[in-house]
Amino acid sequence: MQVSELPKATRVLVIGGGPVGLTVSGLLSRRGVEHVVVERRRESQRAPAAHVLRRRPMAIFDVLGVGDAIRSAAPRLRMDYITWCTTLGGSEIGRLDLRPVDRVTGERPEEPWTNCPQNRVEPILFGEAVRHPEATIVRGAECDAIAQSTDRVLAQIRVHDGTKHEVTARWAIAADGASSATRRALGIEMRGAGPLARFRMVHFEADLRPWIETRQGPIFWILNPESPGTLIVHDPARSHVFMMPQLGLDEEEQTIPARLDNALGITAQPKILSIDAWSPHVQVAERYRRGRVFLVGDAAHRFPPTGGLGLNTGVEEAYDLVTRIADVEANAAPESLLDGYESARQPAARTNADASFENLLKLGEISRVIGACADLSGLERRVALLTNEEREHLGRAIEAQRGHFLFDGWHPEERSAPNTTHELSRLGRTPDERGSLHDAAATDRPGD
Ligand SMILES: Cc1cc2nc3c(=O)[nH]c(=O)nc-3n(C[C@H](O)[C@H](O)[C@H](O)COP(=O)(O)OP(=O)(O)OC[C@H]3O[C@@H](n4cnc5c(N)ncnc54)[C@H](O)[C@@H]3O)c2cc1C
């Protein structure tokens, strides 16, 4: 049910209705916990952002009943290769072959991830969240301030029509993203480094199929010294993001169309849909909880995108936290169960932050083998004249990137991995409905 009026009191207040906040909402509803989600934006995010969904988060989406919808919404793109090239239309420098082969049968098993952009996932999660009577989802509503006593949280909410509301809740979950005002209001510091760089993310429309068809994959690293960056293919026929370094020029926006053309080096005319600024960090919150308020998703950690672990880690946190809160609210566990959220999830976020950062550093090895070139024609000549020894070195540097793409994130021995009949039935799904739960989620489950 979606209502535009805020109740004065609820059991759980969720601040932020991005992908992680909406996952929290769907899971709370499945456990019968009445709650309110306030989301500042009035519609789902338009930029594709996250796209790599690993096995464990997909298993959680299966529990939520949206896994198959997400798989169906995923663009038709095979995850065969990661490619390094001078420009998309220029010389290829190398490829990492990601096609897994079953050693016994020689067949190719299921792909290790689902590649579905965030701007397709979010509306699916929203559609699921608003369907439940336990949920009140209010878009265009911002949490301005939060205070708490020993048994209540009190939040000031400002709605886009100018009205102000007070909502009390037994618990609050801050899913308000990397710049989380709730985290700051709680006085929780981020530990780590950042910003590591400054990027422009250019979302554009173009049919890139002719340049991608024989080497399908989600990422093309463009090494053109005149316009380097990362091309993320979200939908080969139409939707892509080019992530380019920010130059810090006054007229920077005006240089972007030409830089994009230089990076692509093809005849297709890209139509730019949006340009956003973005800076990667490698940071984890020093605490995941203060009193009755918990951090989840990007509010709790910021990773470089190398590894695609940000959203994945957030969805797993949502599952762990909701399971604990729902048990406490059902009087099935003492409140001390909630202390385990931080000790279970914070080490996983730290490991995933480190892995993402290491991936970023390792990428530099490929450029080091090639060396510095002044311009595109210099790079093309350099690539054409690579010696056999240099080619072997390059091959090793590319092979060293494999973990970057195959690492599924670190999983603590959580009490709440979504893979048992018990868990599924508690979430309102029978084993028969389990359908396509991935096997990876069915491993290393210690049991409650
Ligand atoms: C280029 C790029 C590629 C990426 N690729 C991947 C990938 O492949 N895989 C992956 O796992 N991750 C990836 N990520 C990271 C991923 O996008 C984030 O981890 C994810 O969006 C986090 O979700 P979230 O819900 O925690 O935060 P957000 O998506 O930031 O959502 C937070 C929400 O809170 C709302 N909000 C903020 N303040 C308030 C307030 N005071 N009151 C009410 N609402 C508020 C915001 O409007 C927003 O909707 C990528 C990121 C980028 C930039």
The ligand as a Tripos MOL2 file, in Angstrom:
@<TRIPOS>MOLECULE
LIG
   53    58     1     0     0
SMALL
NO_CHARGES

@<TRIPOS>ATOM
      1 C1         29.3510    4.1310  -11.4020 C.3       1 LIG1
      2 C2         28.9120    3.2460  -10.2630 C.ar      1 LIG1
      3 C3         28.8710    1.8880  -10.4490 C.ar      1 LIG1
      4 C4         28.4980    1.0540   -9.4040 C.ar      1 LIG1
      5 N1         28.4470   -0.2850   -9.6410 N.ar      1 LIG1
      6 C5         28.0670   -1.1120   -8.6530 C.ar      1 LIG1
      7 C6         27.9160   -2.5020   -8.9090 C.ar      1 LIG1
      8 O1         28.1080   -2.9650  -10.0310 O.2       1 LIG1
      9 N2         27.5150   -3.3090   -7.8840 N.ar      1 LIG1
     10 C7         27.2810   -2.7970   -6.6220 C.ar      1 LIG1
     11 O2         26.9630   -3.5980   -5.7130 O.2       1 LIG1
     12 N3         27.3960   -1.4720   -6.3610 N.ar      1 LIG1
     13 C8         27.7650   -0.6170   -7.3380 C.ar      1 LIG1
     14 N4         27.8090    0.7110   -7.1070 N.ar      1 LIG1
     15 C9         27.4460    1.2370   -5.7760 C.3       1 LIG1
     16 C10        25.9270    1.3570   -5.6150 C.3       1 LIG1
     17 O3         25.3990    2.2470   -6.5740 O.3       1 LIG1
     18 C11        25.6030    1.8330   -4.2150 C.3       1 LIG1
     19 O4         26.2890    0.9960   -3.3020 O.3       1 LIG1
     20 C12        24.0920    1.7880   -3.9240 C.3       1 LIG1
     21 O5         23.3990    2.7930   -4.6240 O.3       1 LIG1
     22 C13        23.8290    1.9860   -2.4370 C.3       1 LIG1
     23 O6         22.4530    1.9270   -2.2040 O.3       1 LIG1
     24 P1         21.8480    2.6550   -0.9210 P.3       1 LIG1
     25 O7         20.3770    2.4010   -0.9920 O.co2     1 LIG1
     26 O8         22.6040    2.2790    0.2930 O.co2     1 LIG1
     27 O9         22.1610    4.2060   -1.1450 O.3       1 LIG1
     28 P2         21.6050    5.1720   -2.2640 P.3       1 LIG1
     29 O10        21.4220    4.4750   -3.5480 O.co2     1 LIG1
     30 O11        22.4910    6.3710   -2.2440 O.co2     1 LIG1
     31 O12        20.1680    5.5600   -1.7240 O.3       1 LIG1
     32 C14        20.0140    6.4290   -0.6080 C.3       1 LIG1
     33 C15        18.6560    7.0940   -0.7110 C.3       1 LIG1
     34 O13        18.4190    7.8850    0.4490 O.3       1 LIG1
     35 C16        17.7590    9.0820    0.0540 C.3       1 LIG1
     36 N5         18.0210   10.0790    1.1060 N.ar      1 LIG1
     37 C17        19.2030   10.6720    1.4090 C.ar      1 LIG1
     38 N6         19.0560   11.4790    2.4820 N.ar      1 LIG1
     39 C18        17.7590   11.3840    2.8630 C.ar      1 LIG1
     40 C19        16.9910   11.9800    3.9130 C.ar      1 LIG1
     41 N7         17.5400   12.8230    4.8020 N.pl3     1 LIG1
     42 N8         15.6810   11.6830    4.0120 N.ar      1 LIG1
     43 C20        15.0940   10.8230    3.1280 C.ar      1 LIG1
     44 N9         15.7750   10.2260    2.1020 N.ar      1 LIG1
     45 C21        17.0870   10.4990    1.9940 C.ar      1 LIG1
     46 C22        18.3790    9.4110   -1.2920 C.3       1 LIG1
     47 O14        17.5190   10.2420   -2.0590 O.3       1 LIG1
     48 C23        18.5610    8.0400   -1.9050 C.3       1 LIG1
     49 O15        17.4760    7.6400   -2.7010 O.3       1 LIG1
     50 C24        28.1670    1.5930   -8.1300 C.ar      1 LIG1
     51 C25        28.1910    2.9730   -7.9420 C.ar      1 LIG1
     52 C26        28.5460    3.7910   -8.9890 C.ar      1 LIG1
     53 C27        28.5470    5.2750   -8.7640 C.3       1 LIG1
@<TRIPOS>BOND
     1     1     2 1
     2     2     3 ar
     3     2    52 ar
     4     3     4 ar
     5     4     5 ar
     6     4    50 ar
     7     5     6 ar
     8     6     7 ar
     9     6    13 1
    10     7     8 2
    11     7     9 ar
    12     9    10 ar
    13    10    11 2
    14    10    12 ar
    15    12    13 ar
    16    13    14 ar
    17    14    15 1
    18    14    50 ar
    19    15    16 1
    20    16    17 1
    21    16    18 1
    22    18    19 1
    23    18    20 1
    24    20    21 1
    25    20    22 1
    26    22    23 1
    27    23    24 1
    28    24    25 2
    29    24    26 1
    30    24    27 1
    31    27    28 1
    32    28    29 2
    33    28    30 1
    34    28    31 1
    35    31    32 1
    36    32    33 1
    37    33    34 1
    38    33    48 1
    39    34    35 1
    40    35    36 1
    41    35    46 1
    42    36    37 ar
    43    36    45 ar
    44    37    38 ar
    45    38    39 ar
    46    39    40 ar
    47    39    45 ar
    48    40    41 1
    49    40    42 ar
    50    42    43 ar
    51    43    44 ar
    52    44    45 ar
    53    46    47 1
    54    46    48 1
    55    48    49 1
    56    50    51 ar
    57    51    52 ar
    58    52    53 1
@<TRIPOS>SUBSTRUCTURE
     1 LIG1         1 GROUP 0 **** ****
